[in-house]
Amino acid sequence: MRKIKGLRWYMIGLVTIGTILGYLTRNAIAVAAPTLESQLHITTQQYSYIVAAYSACYTVMQPVAGYVLDILGTKIGYAVFAIAWALFCAATALAGSWGGLALARGAVGAAEAAMIPAGLKASSEWFPAKERSIAVGYFNVGSSIGAMLAPPLVVWAIVAHSWEMAFIITGVLSMIWAICWLIFYKHPKKQPHLSNDERDYILAGQEAHHQLGNAKKMSARQILRNRQFWGIALPRFLAEPAWGTFNAWIPLFMFKVYGFNLKEIALFAWMPMLFADLGCIVGGYLPPLFQRWFGVNLIVSRKLVVTMGAVLMIAPGTIGLFTSPYVAIGLLCVGGFAHQALSGSLITLSSDVFGRNEVATANGLTGMAAWTASTMFALVVGALADTLGFSPLFAALAVFDLLGAVAIWTILQNKTATELTAEEKPLNAAPLQS
């Protein structure tokens, strides 16, 4: 059997493509929003209900998706959810009112809830600890690449055919990827094309709680009683409204505040997502650099990235101080970079403090906290954007991220799962098994 050098990078590339398509389907609704408001007579508040439907279903399904992934495994579990979101995305084309769109997008959100837990689970299977933040950075970059591709693709589909065609195209592409995932993805221990040297390198660099497959799985109750969980969940709760706003509201913000037409949205709305791509990649490389430069451990290095991102989020928070749309786009670019840098570290922390048998469940639960906040904030934007304006809302996002940085330093202990002893477990949490 032919061995493929550096196969772990091909595997994370496959995960990245899935994330790209997931976010392409997610962001299609945002780019089409001005057209939908015109053709289906949807108000800003009704659009917020559509966004909230997606977010609410995504929120509820996060822990469920994580649990299913831990039970079925990464390969089968992710494929099931990917096929579902492809079908539901294409079905969005059948909607004829804001209620129909909310129903369809809610179904897409429920299916896409597996995307990040599956990506994290795959990276924990295929990468040693020292490279895991880089791997997460690369698959997380798919979120902003997908959002970046959405404006030109969706606008092209609307101009060339109709808004319905945009959802059919993204659904078909997702279905093709799901089939490829079933064909090509395998665990390192079952991958015949993986060289023995690379397999040994991966396994030797993983923590004990990722190497053992027969360890007892922590229950959701035990995870929720763990202080480390809350040290990740609370910062994610505070940070996620920013990413939800960037994904769902930038095109409508540009349309309403600066009068951008559909073609101008296609020209500019992708730019913050390009910088978000850079944030994913740079944020992935920073933890090992911080460890080397400052002599800190793995957890502290991730905290430093979160803090850096939170400080940079002040930039889009000042968007109301400027009248130029190009300055606003520049500030949103800084915000895209900042959020994705800190988001990658927050996501990776779940694999640092939880074992392979519960990492997807734990990530799903932290994701549930994150998307609860995103759902709530989407409704706030819908209720206040036309009266209060967008500027105070962007300022609030900056404050949330700074509070999240304070929370992660206050709550999260600076030790991985294997370093924490039973006596150090807070909140009477059961010891992590390894």
Phi, psi and omega in degrees: 000128182292132178266140181252120181291137179065037185298332181299329180285329174293321180294317180289334174295321177295319176298317181299318179298321177298319179294320177303312182290325177298317181281336173295315178293325180293317187274352179302323182293325181293316180292324181280353187306311179301321178293318180294321177300322182283310188280326181255004177057051180263135177274168178300319180293321177294324175298322178296328176294323177296314178298317181293327178297316176300309184297319182295315179293321176300318181298308183297323185275349182305304179293327178295314179298317178299317179296316179298319179296320178292331180278309184278339186095163186296315186298300184288317183301313182293322181299318180301313181290323181294319177298319180296315182291331177296315180294316182292325179295313178299326181291343177302331181297342181276349184289143179234007180205173180294329178295317177295321177295319179297319179296313181295316181289329174297319178295319177298316180300319179299319181286322183284355178300339181279349190300305183287315176303322179292319178297319179293320179296319178296318180292327177288335177280326191257354186228144171290162186303321186291339180256359189293321180294328177293316179298315179297322178300319180289317180286331178289336177298337177299330181296318180277332174295316178300317178293329179288323180285336185301312183303306180294322182292313183292317178298319177300315181297320180293315182291319184282329183220281183192168178293330179299322183297329179300319182283328177293316180298312182294325177294318180295317179299319179295323179295319178299317179296318181301320178294318178297322179299315179298326182283317193258334186279133174215153174294147180308325181288344182245006184267108184291340181274357180275128180289154179298323180296316181290322177299316179295321179297317180296309185291323181293333182267003180265148178293160182302325183286354173256343184277329185268122181270347184258013180290153180293135181278132175291141176282163177300325179296317179294320178297316182293339179270000184269127181300324180299323177301312182290333175294341175259318186295318183293313175299324177293323176301319183281333185272328190295329177304330179295314182290323176299321179292317180298320184284321190261340192239346183301312179301317180290325175301313180294325179290315186279320186275320185247001176070026180294139173271182186298319181291324177293325175297318178297326182284328189243335188293340181279343188297314177301331180285331174297316178290331174296323174303312180298322179298319178300312184288310180298318179298331178287326181276339185294318182305311177296328176292318178296323177298318181285319183288316188255355179068029181263167179273182186301312184294316181296323179299323178289323177300322180296322178294317178300317181295316178301314179297320180297320179294318179294336179293351175298329183303303178293341177294340180263015187299333180287349181277354185234148181256342183284130177295332182285325172295318179301316179297319178299316179294323177293328176296317176299318180295320177299315177300312185298312184295316183290331175295312182287328181296319179300318179291321179297319180294317183295329182303329179300322180282343177281329187247359177230151183281173186295335183278348180228005185296320180291322177297314180297317179294324177297322179290320176293325176295325177297318177298316182297314186280343169297315179294320180296320178297313180299318183289327177300320178292324177296315179299315180299324182281330190247344186301320183280346180249304181281329183099169182279333188302310178298332180290320175294323177297321179297322180298321178296318178297318179302315182293322178295320176295324177297321178296320177297318182297319184291326177287331184278321190260314188284124178286151187273043182221147175280176182301320184284343179271337181283131176266168181301324181290336182273352180292121178275172176055027179057031181290145176293145181300143174293133179275146178214000000 
